[in-house]
Amino acid sequence: MTAAAKSYHHGNLRDALILAAAALIEQQGSLEFSITDAARYAGVSSAAPYRHFKDKEDLLRAVRDLAFMGLNARSLATQHAHRHSDSIDRIIALGHTYLDYAREKHSFFSLMWEDRGDMAERKQNVALKPSGFAVLETAVAQYLAECPHTSMEVVDLATQLWATSHGIATLEANRMLDHFDPAAGARQLLTSSIRALLNGIRLG
């Protein structure tokens, strides 16, 4: 019995359908499935999904939320594992976590970030949903506390770091990273970029 079917048999149809859709995306490596496919995978009737979701896009938004929750959980685990590390090493580790997650969940990566007709709503609710950014902000705040001479704001530096990680992950996901530098490695590039930025701030 699949995880989705088990979830349904425990009485949670909505979660079962989300798990079914996520499993189909993982298996197929694409979003090319129907809401009926998700229902079949979860072991329910083709009409059952419409008790919780208006259409496939509504279901995909729920899957997207699940993907972000996974990224947040990974980020929290990294934060805990590196709680005694140098603050720069901790931030680099969070960047590696983002890159690794983008690699492992490549089928979900575009879904997490692309505009699927609800971008305005997403921007309004971004603070309400875990994504890992708040974890990065905590690490950046700890780093900036060691740099009293700088006037840089936590959110500004965290955004720069997130954009660096996302840019490298996106280029790698699209197999374009070596288009600019055939010898470029994503982890090495991310490490050197973050360390150069943060060392520069620390040295003033």
Order of alpha helices (4+ residues) and beta strands (2+ residues): alpha-alpha-alpha-alpha-alpha-alpha-alpha-alpha-alpha-alpha-alpha
